[in-house]
């Protein structure tokens, strides 16, 4: 049995940085990763998808150069193999940077394999047992695939597998009208695909304010994206080389289907029950304000604890635990100001929710940056006249009578 001062299961956007801090403080650390360093952000999220968003934006602007008095000549086309290679290069460069950095730390060992608890202080990986008084879980999440009738009979895509596409879909059906689905819907429409969005809720981005949902729908309509909300019955079947999508009696022949209906934590195969670690009904590891589980000596960081599904919240988890364990500084999750972005174009960046009684409702209101989409396209405004963008507007909120705003 190999002994360490700390073991990290998963190498997302929290664990590696805390592991590095501990190693630099002279502690013997094991960092276990079953696949790639960097987690979702580097390998299947922020970095590759935002690279694709940038390529899609370039195609969108190139098709509208006449509006700016710029003449290109000829039809704008997109080479998806080059687009994909560009995104892969960004991912590989970031992954290599992590490998070089973490691999060069004297007290840190990178171990590739699947870890499973065999006791509260011991895990087994690649047939070997490792033990430590402190174990940190940073295993992330994966796409959820609902049991739609016929879904197993078709070759559907997820937010991970779609990154491997090097051809342009003729018609992409996006199942799910929330953050991930909306990002890919607009992206592929700008690449040149016909796109249809199917959302079971009453409106797009149902966690947002109604005016935001309406603005997004208007933006999508302006770009030729078909949107269907309030859909209760969804099914699929093969139709030759295509897929027949049925949604509340509406049928569409599509070439590709992206299922973007949420994510679930990667906690079901870690042996948490053996260690006695508690999870909720959805599999998220239960933690307190300092990200400690119910088992002393075990922490949960990042997406798997259900306290934030973003790179910046995961990194903040590292900061909170590092402050408490290494810096004698009392930091808590409850002190975190929630903020996130919706990466359509124009992007929305928001902090608090306007709806009373909502999970994010609070008496303290925070700034919402000018990119926050709000309102209908306004012809004749200075912004519209200057850059020909279809949506403007800004909401700024703070405590009455104070200078409280967050950037």
N, C-alpha and C positions, 0 to 999 in steps of 0.2 A: 504494500500500500504506500502510495506517494503522499507526503504531507506538504501542505501549503499554508500560508497565512490567510490567503483568500482565493476563492474559486469563482470565476465568472462563467455563467452559462449563457452563451449568446453574445454576439459582438455587434450590437446595433449602435445607436447614437448616445448611449449612456455608459454602458459597461466598459468599453475600451478606454475611455478617458479617465474613469475612476480607477481602472486597473493600472493605467500608466502612472497616475498620482501615487498609488500605493507602492508600485515598484520603485518609483523614484525616491520614496521614503524608506527604502531598504527592505520592504516586505516581499516575501516570495509569493508570486501570483501565477495562477493558471487561468488562461483565457481560452475557453472551449467554444468552438464554432462548427456547426455541422455543415456549413456550405461556404459562404463568402463573408469576409469582414466588411463592416459598414452597414449591415442591415438593409431594410427596405429603402431608406433614403438614397444610398449609394447605388444599389443594385436593381431596384424595381420601383423606385418612387421619385423623390424630388429631382435628383440629378438627371437621370435619363428622360423623364417626362418633361421637365422644363426645357431640356435641349430640344425635344420634339416640338414643344409649344413654340420655341423660337423659330424653328424651321417652318412651321405652319404659318406663323405671323409673317415671315419673309415672303411666303407664297401669296398670302392675302394682300400685302402691300404691293407686291409686284404686279398683281392683277389690277390694281387701282392707280397705277402711276399716272394715267391720263388725267385723273382728278387733280393731280398736283402739277400738271403741266409738263410731266416728264414722259418722253416717248421712248419706249423700249423696242417695240416692233416684234411681231410674232406672238404665238401663243405661249403662255407660261406653263411649264410642265414641271412635275416633281419626280425625282428619281428616288424612290423609297429605299433602294439599297444604300444609297449614299446617306440619306437621312438616318437610316438605322445605324450605319457604320459610325456616323458622327456621334450619336447618342452612346453607342458602345464604347467609343474612345474616351468619352468623358467618364463613364463608369470605370473602365479599366485603369485610367490614370489615377482616379481617386482611390480605387482598391489597392493599387500598387503603392500609393503613398502611405496607406495604413499599414500594409505589410512591411514596408521598409522602416517605418517609424516604430511600430510595436515590436517587430522582430529584432530591432536593434537595442531594446531595453534589456539591461543586464539581468534583472530579477524577474522578468516576465517570460513565460513559456506559452506559445500559441499551440493549441492542440486541436486538430481537425477531427471531428467525430460527433456522435450523438450522445449526450449526457443524460443519465437517468438516476434519480435518487434511489439509494438502497438504505439510507438512514438520513437523519436530519442533518448530519455533518459530513456525509459521504456520498459521492456519486461514482458511477461506473461509466467509463468511456473506452471504446475499443478494447473491451475486456479487462481493463485495468481499473483499480479502485483509487480514487483520489479523495483526500479528506482535508477539511479546513474548518476553523471555528467561525468563519464568515463566508457565506455563499450568496452571490448576487445573481438574480435571474433577469435576463434582458433578451428574451427570445422573440419579441415582436408578434406580428399577426399575419394572417393570410386571408385571401378572398373567401367570402361565403357564397356557396352555390345553392340556392333554394331548390326544392324538389318540384320544379315545373314539369308538367307532363311532357314527355318527349325530349327533355333536355339531355339525357344520356345518349340519345340516338343521333345527336348532331355534334359537330366539332366546334364547340363554343370557345370563346376567348375569355381570359381574365385580364385584370390590369397588369399582371406579370407576363403572361404569354403573348399579349398583343405587342409587347416591346420587341418580339422576335420577327414581327411582320416586315418583309422586305418587298411586298407588292401592295398595290393600292386596292382596297375592297371596292367592288362595284357599288354595293349598298350595305352599309353597316347599321345594324340595329343595336342600339344601346339600351339594355335593360337596367333601369335605375337612373333617376334624374336628380342625383345628389352630386357631391363634390367631384368624385372620381369620374363618374359617368359624363357629367357636363364638360369636364376638361377634355376628355377624349372625343366627345361628340363634336365640339367646335374645332378641335385639332384636325380630325379627319375630314370634316367638311371643307376646311381650308386646304387640305392636301388635294381635294378633288372628289371625294366619295359622296354619294348620296347618303344622308344620315337620317335615321328615325329614332327618336327617344321615346321609350315607354316607361312611365312612372306610375306605380300603384297608388301613390298619395294624390291628394287633391291638387297639388301644385309642385312645381320644380323647387328644389332646395327647400324642402318642407321645414327644416329647422330654422330657416331665416324668416325675417319679417315679410309680410305679404307683398309690400311694395318692391322688395328685392326680387322675390320670385317673379313678379310681373315684369320687372325690367329685364330679367334674364330671358324670359320667354319672348319678349319683344326683340331683344338682340338676336336670338336664335332665328326668329321668323325673318328678320332682315337678312340673314345669311342663308336662308333657304333650308333650315333644319326643321323637319317635321316633329312636332311634339304632341304626345297623347298622355294625358294625366287621368287619374281616377280609374285606372284600368285594374279590374279585379281578377280576370281570368287570362292567363298567359300560357300558351303551349307551343310546341315545336314539332315539326316532322320533316323528313327528307323529301325533296322534290328535285330529282335528278341531281345535278351538281349544286343546286341551291338549297336553301332552307326556307320552309314555309313557316312564317310567324303568324300565329293567331292571337289576337288581343281583343277580348270582348266582342268577338264576331268579325272584327276587321282582319283581313288577311293580307300579308305582304310577302312577296318573294324577295328574300335578301340573300346576299352572298356570305355575310359574316355576322355573327352575334357576339357582342361583348356583354358579359354579365358583370354588372357593377352595383351590387345590392348590399354592400357592407363587408365588414371584415370580422374575423374571429381570432382570439389569441392562440398562439402556438403552445398551449399548456397541457394538452390532453395526453401527451406521451412522455412526460418528464418524471413520472412516478411521484407526483406531489402528494398523493394519498399515503404513500409510504413514509414520507417525511412529516406528514400531518399538516401540510400547508393548505389553508382554506381558500376556496375559489367561490365565485358567485355562480348563478345558474348558467351563465354564458361562458364560463371558464376563466374569467378575469381573476387574477390573484388579488385577494383582499389585503390592503395595506393601510397603515395609519398615516398620520400627518407627516411622519418622517420616513415613509416608504418601507417601514418594517412590516413583515408578515406577522401572523399570529405565532410563528415559531421563532424563538430567540435565535439570532445569528443568521437569519435568512431575510433578504430584502428582494423586492421586485421593482424593476425599473422599466420605463418606456411603455410601449403600447400594451404589454401584457398585464399591466396593473389597472387599466381602465381609467386612469387619471389624466389622459391626454393622448391623442393619436397623431402627434406631430413631431417633427424633428426637434423643434425648439423646446417642446415640453419634455421630450426624452432627455435632451441635453441639460435642461433645468433639473431633472431628476438627479443627474450626476452631480450638479452643483449643490443641491440640497443635501445629499448623502455625504459628499466630500466635506461640506461645511460642518456637518454634525460629527463626523467621525475623525476628521483630520485637522480641522481648523478651530475647534471649540467654539463654533458659531451656531447658534440655534436658528435653523431655517426650517420652514414648513411649506407643505404643498398648498395649504389654505391661504398663504400669503401671495401666491402666484396670481398675477393679473392675466386672465385668459384672453388670448388674441390669436387670430388665424387668418388665412387668406383663401379665397376661392379663385383659382387660376383659370378663369375665363378671361376674355378680352372685351372690355376693360376689366381688370381684376377688382375683386371686392376684398377689402381688409376691414375686419370688424372685431370688436372686443366684447361688448355686452349686448344683450338681447332687449329689444324694446317691449316685448310682450310680457305683461304682468303675469307672475306665476310660472314663467318658463324656467327651465333649469339654469339659464344664464342670467335671469333677471336679478337686478340688484339696485340698491338705492344710489350707489356710486356709478356714474356713467363715465365712460372713457371716450377718448377721441376716436373718430372714424375718419380715416384718411381720405383725401380727395379722390382716390381711385375707386372708392366705394360706389357701386352703381346704384343709382336711385333716380326714379322718374322716367318719363317717356323721352324719346328722342326729341330734341328741341331745335327745330330749324331756325336759322337766322341768328342764333346766339354767336357771340364772338368765337367761342371755342369751336363750334360746328363750322363756322365760316372759315376758320383758320386751318383746321386740320381734317375737316370732313369726317369726324368721328360722330357716330350716331347717338351717343348717350353721354350726358353730362350730369353733374350734380354732386353735392357733398353734404354729409351730415357731420356735425361736430357737437359732441356732448361732453359735459363735465359737471362737476358739482356746482350748483348755483352759488354765486358769490365767491368762487374760489378760482385758483389758477390750475386746478387739477386736470391735466390731460396727459395722455401716454403716447409716446412715440417709439 
